[in-house]
Every structure is written in structure tokens, then in C-alpha cells.
Amino acid sequence: MPALADLQADFRNAVLGGDDARAVDLIVDSAIPAGKRIQIHRNNTFITLTESLAAVYPVILRLVGKEFFEAVCRQFILAHPPRNRSLIFYGLDMASFLESFPPVNDLPYLPDVARLEWAWHSAYHAADAIPLAPERLAALDPNTLPALGLELHSTCRFVSSQFPIFRIWRANQPDGDADETINLADGGDMLMVIRPLFNVQIRNLNPPETAFLLALDGGADLGHAAEAALRTDPAFNIRDTLRDLISSQTFAQIIFPREDPRS
């Protein structure tokens, strides 16, 4: 008798479209033949996983159509079967899969749209965190601010693209204008996806905001993050930007500088 792990592997391979022979030999025939029973499991598996992917990637579904989307999902499932018991985490590899999937080569923006949809999905399911209250920063000595860091909210995600994926995403929402003409040459986006409380928000960042936030996310203090933004745009206003980002609940907490143990 094969070990349990071998039995499970044989059945998994059969369900995912592999050779049924090993699994069929291990199933007791009844009113429904073993091969037919495996086929039922296979159909149910692909239907369930496709529905799960459609829930994560509704814009991709709308862009390519139901029939083509289901064909894409079938190939994706074969290449990337679930490896976690929760389907919440399933579909992470869709963007990289689309990049190497020849039938969508004429839709070069599609992988980045998938990245945006996964960021939205990931932010929605991320652990909750209490946003930084504006009064906490306001209560500090202004002279100490340049040495402080700010931790971004735990739901914060960044998505960059050379294409206008935010307009594509927005036009393909249930209340969007699917007939809107979007010129791919109009330029790309740097997007921040975040869910500080209940609703996922998408913010299209300008270059200095991008430099500022990425510096903070990389561990820089406010002084160095502001310098990074000013190199991008000398007119960058750190006071107004910081006020706006805090009111938008972008941050989770203040990071105070460590004391020098030699002092």
C-alpha cells in the first residue's frame, strides 16, 4: 500500500490533468467508475479556482472576456496550483504568469493591471492597524522632526507601471466608463494602495511624493526623505504633503531615533 503522501500526490496530479492511471488503480469502483469520479473532482476544482481568480481579478476578466479569462485561468492553475489551504492567498503569481503568456502579448499593460488588482486584494485582506493620529506628530518639538521616521500603514502597497493602469482600472469598475478612450502613450503611474480602516483607497502619486514615501518605507528619517523628494522636485512642500498624507491615514506610527549608546 503506498504511503499517504504518495496517495495524495497521485490524486492531486490526476485532478490537475495529469495521468489518471495511478489514482484510478487506488479507487474502488462503484456505480460511478473511478475515472469518472476523478473527472468530477477535476471539474469542480477548476471551476472553484477559476471563480476564486475571477473574484481577485475582475478587471482582467472584463478586459479579456469570460471565455478567454477561463482559458487563461486553466493554464495558470496548471502552472500554479494552490499551495495554501486558504484561497485568499491564491493568485499571487498571475502578473508574472501573464508576462510570459504569449496569447496576451498584444496587451502589454495586462500584467501591471494584475499587479494593481492583487495589491487591492492584498490590502483588503491585510491585518488591521490603527493609523497614526495627527495630534501625535503635532505634539512633538518641530526641531526633532527631521530625525524621526514614519512607519507606513501595514496595508500600504506600491504599484508602478509605464502604462496608465489607474485609468484602465477605474474605467473597468462596475460604475466606470468602459468606452473611455485611454492612450497607452499618455504615461505611467505610481500608485499607492492602502486600506487604513474599512475601504481600500488608490492614490496616484507624483514623483516627489513617490520619492518621499519610498525613502520612508526604506527606513529613512523625515529629513532624508524630504531631501530625496526635493531632488525630484525643488518645489516640493514637505509640510503640506506630510499633512495630507497623515490626514489620509498613510502612517501607522512614529519611529524615534535610537539613542547612541556612547552618549
Contacts in CASP RR format, 6 or more apart in sequence:
PFRMAT RR
TARGET T0000
AUTHOR 0000-0000-0000
METHOD contacts of the structure
MODEL  1
MPALADLQADFRNAVLGGDDARAVDLIVDSAIPAGKRIQIHRNNTFITLT
ESLAAVYPVILRLVGKEFFEAVCRQFILAHPPRNRSLIFYGLDMASFLES
FPPVNDLPYLPDVARLEWAWHSAYHAADAIPLAPERLAALDPNTLPALGL
ELHSTCRFVSSQFPIFRIWRANQPDGDADETINLADGGDMLMVIRPLFNV
QIRNLNPPETAFLLALDGGADLGHAAEAALRTDPAFNIRDTLRDLISSQT
FAQIIFPREDPRS
2 10 0 8 1.000
2 26 0 8 1.000
7 26 0 8 1.000
10 22 0 8 1.000
10 23 0 8 1.000
10 26 0 8 1.000
11 23 0 8 1.000
11 26 0 8 1.000
11 38 0 8 1.000
12 81 0 8 1.000
13 19 0 8 1.000
13 22 0 8 1.000
13 23 0 8 1.000
14 20 0 8 1.000
14 22 0 8 1.000
14 23 0 8 1.000
14 24 0 8 1.000
14 38 0 8 1.000
14 42 0 8 1.000
15 38 0 8 1.000
15 41 0 8 1.000
15 42 0 8 1.000
15 45 0 8 1.000
16 42 0 8 1.000
16 45 0 8 1.000
16 77 0 8 1.000
16 78 0 8 1.000
16 81 0 8 1.000
17 42 0 8 1.000
17 78 0 8 1.000
20 35 0 8 1.000
20 38 0 8 1.000
23 34 0 8 1.000
23 38 0 8 1.000
24 34 0 8 1.000
24 35 0 8 1.000
24 38 0 8 1.000
27 34 0 8 1.000
27 35 0 8 1.000
27 37 0 8 1.000
27 38 0 8 1.000
28 34 0 8 1.000
32 40 0 8 1.000
45 77 0 8 1.000
46 73 0 8 1.000
46 74 0 8 1.000
46 77 0 8 1.000
48 87 0 8 1.000
49 73 0 8 1.000
49 77 0 8 1.000
49 82 0 8 1.000
49 87 0 8 1.000
49 90 0 8 1.000
50 69 0 8 1.000
50 70 0 8 1.000
50 73 0 8 1.000
50 74 0 8 1.000
50 77 0 8 1.000
52 87 0 8 1.000
52 90 0 8 1.000
52 91 0 8 1.000
53 73 0 8 1.000
53 76 0 8 1.000
53 90 0 8 1.000
53 91 0 8 1.000
53 94 0 8 1.000
54 61 0 8 1.000
54 69 0 8 1.000
54 73 0 8 1.000
56 90 0 8 1.000
56 91 0 8 1.000
56 94 0 8 1.000
56 117 0 8 1.000
56 118 0 8 1.000
56 121 0 8 1.000
57 69 0 8 1.000
57 94 0 8 1.000
57 114 0 8 1.000
57 117 0 8 1.000
57 118 0 8 1.000
58 117 0 8 1.000
58 172 0 8 1.000
59 113 0 8 1.000
59 116 0 8 1.000
59 117 0 8 1.000
59 168 0 8 1.000
59 169 0 8 1.000
59 172 0 8 1.000
59 173 0 8 1.000
60 69 0 8 1.000
60 72 0 8 1.000
60 94 0 8 1.000
60 110 0 8 1.000
60 113 0 8 1.000
60 114 0 8 1.000
60 117 0 8 1.000
61 69 0 8 1.000
62 172 0 8 1.000
62 178 0 8 1.000
63 107 0 8 1.000
63 110 0 8 1.000
63 113 0 8 1.000
63 168 0 8 1.000
63 172 0 8 1.000
64 72 0 8 1.000
64 104 0 8 1.000
64 107 0 8 1.000
64 110 0 8 1.000
68 103 0 8 1.000
72 98 0 8 1.000
72 101 0 8 1.000
72 103 0 8 1.000
72 104 0 8 1.000
75 97 0 8 1.000
75 101 0 8 1.000
76 91 0 8 1.000
76 93 0 8 1.000
76 94 0 8 1.000
76 97 0 8 1.000
79 97 0 8 1.000
80 91 0 8 1.000
80 93 0 8 1.000
80 97 0 8 1.000
82 90 0 8 1.000
84 90 0 8 1.000
88 125 0 8 1.000
91 118 0 8 1.000
92 118 0 8 1.000
94 114 0 8 1.000
94 118 0 8 1.000
95 111 0 8 1.000
95 112 0 8 1.000
95 114 0 8 1.000
95 115 0 8 1.000
95 118 0 8 1.000
96 111 0 8 1.000
98 104 0 8 1.000
98 110 0 8 1.000
98 111 0 8 1.000
98 114 0 8 1.000
99 111 0 8 1.000
104 110 0 8 1.000
108 163 0 8 1.000
108 184 0 8 1.000
109 161 0 8 1.000
109 163 0 8 1.000
109 165 0 8 1.000
109 168 0 8 1.000
109 184 0 8 1.000
112 159 0 8 1.000
112 161 0 8 1.000
112 162 0 8 1.000
112 163 0 8 1.000
112 165 0 8 1.000
113 165 0 8 1.000
113 168 0 8 1.000
113 169 0 8 1.000
115 159 0 8 1.000
115 161 0 8 1.000
116 159 0 8 1.000
116 161 0 8 1.000
116 165 0 8 1.000
116 166 0 8 1.000
116 169 0 8 1.000
116 191 0 8 1.000
116 193 0 8 1.000
116 202 0 8 1.000
117 169 0 8 1.000
119 157 0 8 1.000
119 158 0 8 1.000
119 159 0 8 1.000
119 191 0 8 1.000
119 193 0 8 1.000
120 193 0 8 1.000
120 200 0 8 1.000
120 202 0 8 1.000
122 157 0 8 1.000
122 193 0 8 1.000
123 155 0 8 1.000
123 156 0 8 1.000
123 157 0 8 1.000
123 193 0 8 1.000
123 194 0 8 1.000
123 195 0 8 1.000
123 200 0 8 1.000
124 195 0 8 1.000
124 200 0 8 1.000
126 154 0 8 1.000
126 155 0 8 1.000
126 195 0 8 1.000
127 154 0 8 1.000
127 155 0 8 1.000
128 154 0 8 1.000
129 153 0 8 1.000
129 154 0 8 1.000
129 155 0 8 1.000
129 196 0 8 1.000
129 252 0 8 1.000
130 252 0 8 1.000
131 153 0 8 1.000
131 196 0 8 1.000
131 197 0 8 1.000
131 249 0 8 1.000
131 250 0 8 1.000
131 251 0 8 1.000
131 252 0 8 1.000
132 150 0 8 1.000
132 246 0 8 1.000
132 249 0 8 1.000
132 251 0 8 1.000
132 252 0 8 1.000
132 253 0 8 1.000
132 254 0 8 1.000
134 243 0 8 1.000
134 246 0 8 1.000
134 247 0 8 1.000
136 254 0 8 1.000
137 145 0 8 1.000
137 242 0 8 1.000
137 246 0 8 1.000
137 254 0 8 1.000
140 148 0 8 1.000
140 254 0 8 1.000
145 222 0 8 1.000
145 223 0 8 1.000
146 221 0 8 1.000
146 222 0 8 1.000
146 223 0 8 1.000
146 226 0 8 1.000
147 221 0 8 1.000
147 222 0 8 1.000
147 223 0 8 1.000
147 257 0 8 1.000
148 221 0 8 1.000
148 222 0 8 1.000
148 254 0 8 1.000
148 255 0 8 1.000
148 256 0 8 1.000
148 257 0 8 1.000
149 216 0 8 1.000
149 219 0 8 1.000
149 220 0 8 1.000
149 221 0 8 1.000
149 222 0 8 1.000
149 225 0 8 1.000
149 254 0 8 1.000
149 255 0 8 1.000
149 256 0 8 1.000
150 216 0 8 1.000
150 222 0 8 1.000
150 251 0 8 1.000
150 253 0 8 1.000
150 254 0 8 1.000
150 255 0 8 1.000
151 251 0 8 1.000
151 252 0 8 1.000
151 253 0 8 1.000
151 254 0 8 1.000
151 255 0 8 1.000
152 213 0 8 1.000
152 216 0 8 1.000
152 217 0 8 1.000
152 250 0 8 1.000
152 251 0 8 1.000
152 252 0 8 1.000
153 194 0 8 1.000
153 196 0 8 1.000
153 249 0 8 1.000
153 250 0 8 1.000
153 251 0 8 1.000
153 252 0 8 1.000
154 252 0 8 1.000
155 193 0 8 1.000
155 194 0 8 1.000
155 195 0 8 1.000
155 196 0 8 1.000
155 200 0 8 1.000
156 192 0 8 1.000
156 193 0 8 1.000
156 194 0 8 1.000
156 217 0 8 1.000
156 250 0 8 1.000
157 192 0 8 1.000
157 193 0 8 1.000
157 194 0 8 1.000
158 190 0 8 1.000
158 191 0 8 1.000
158 192 0 8 1.000
158 193 0 8 1.000
158 213 0 8 1.000
158 214 0 8 1.000
158 217 0 8 1.000
159 165 0 8 1.000
159 189 0 8 1.000
159 190 0 8 1.000
159 191 0 8 1.000
159 193 0 8 1.000
160 188 0 8 1.000
160 189 0 8 1.000
160 190 0 8 1.000
160 191 0 8 1.000
161 188 0 8 1.000
161 189 0 8 1.000
161 191 0 8 1.000
162 187 0 8 1.000
162 188 0 8 1.000
163 184 0 8 1.000
163 187 0 8 1.000
163 188 0 8 1.000
163 189 0 8 1.000
164 182 0 8 1.000
164 183 0 8 1.000
164 184 0 8 1.000
164 186 0 8 1.000
164 187 0 8 1.000
164 188 0 8 1.000
164 189 0 8 1.000
165 188 0 8 1.000
165 189 0 8 1.000
165 191 0 8 1.000
166 189 0 8 1.000
166 191 0 8 1.000
166 202 0 8 1.000
166 204 0 8 1.000
167 180 0 8 1.000
167 182 0 8 1.000
167 186 0 8 1.000
168 182 0 8 1.000
169 202 0 8 1.000
170 176 0 8 1.000
171 177 0 8 1.000
171 178 0 8 1.000
171 180 0 8 1.000
171 182 0 8 1.000
172 178 0 8 1.000
189 204 0 8 1.000
190 204 0 8 1.000
190 205 0 8 1.000
190 207 0 8 1.000
190 210 0 8 1.000
191 202 0 8 1.000
191 203 0 8 1.000
191 204 0 8 1.000
191 205 0 8 1.000
192 202 0 8 1.000
192 203 0 8 1.000
192 205 0 8 1.000
192 213 0 8 1.000
192 250 0 8 1.000
193 200 0 8 1.000
193 201 0 8 1.000
193 202 0 8 1.000
194 200 0 8 1.000
194 201 0 8 1.000
194 203 0 8 1.000
194 248 0 8 1.000
194 249 0 8 1.000
194 250 0 8 1.000
195 201 0 8 1.000
196 248 0 8 1.000
196 249 0 8 1.000
196 250 0 8 1.000
197 249 0 8 1.000
201 248 0 8 1.000
203 248 0 8 1.000
205 213 0 8 1.000
206 233 0 8 1.000
207 232 0 8 1.000
207 233 0 8 1.000
208 229 0 8 1.000
208 230 0 8 1.000
208 232 0 8 1.000
208 233 0 8 1.000
208 236 0 8 1.000
208 241 0 8 1.000
209 229 0 8 1.000
209 241 0 8 1.000
209 245 0 8 1.000
210 232 0 8 1.000
211 225 0 8 1.000
211 228 0 8 1.000
211 229 0 8 1.000
211 231 0 8 1.000
211 232 0 8 1.000
212 225 0 8 1.000
212 226 0 8 1.000
212 228 0 8 1.000
212 229 0 8 1.000
212 236 0 8 1.000
212 238 0 8 1.000
212 241 0 8 1.000
213 225 0 8 1.000
213 245 0 8 1.000
213 250 0 8 1.000
214 228 0 8 1.000
215 224 0 8 1.000
215 225 0 8 1.000
215 228 0 8 1.000
215 229 0 8 1.000
216 222 0 8 1.000
216 225 0 8 1.000
219 255 0 8 1.000
220 228 0 8 1.000
221 255 0 8 1.000
221 257 0 8 1.000
222 238 0 8 1.000
222 242 0 8 1.000
226 236 0 8 1.000
226 238 0 8 1.000
229 236 0 8 1.000
229 238 0 8 1.000
229 241 0 8 1.000
230 236 0 8 1.000
245 251 0 8 1.000
END
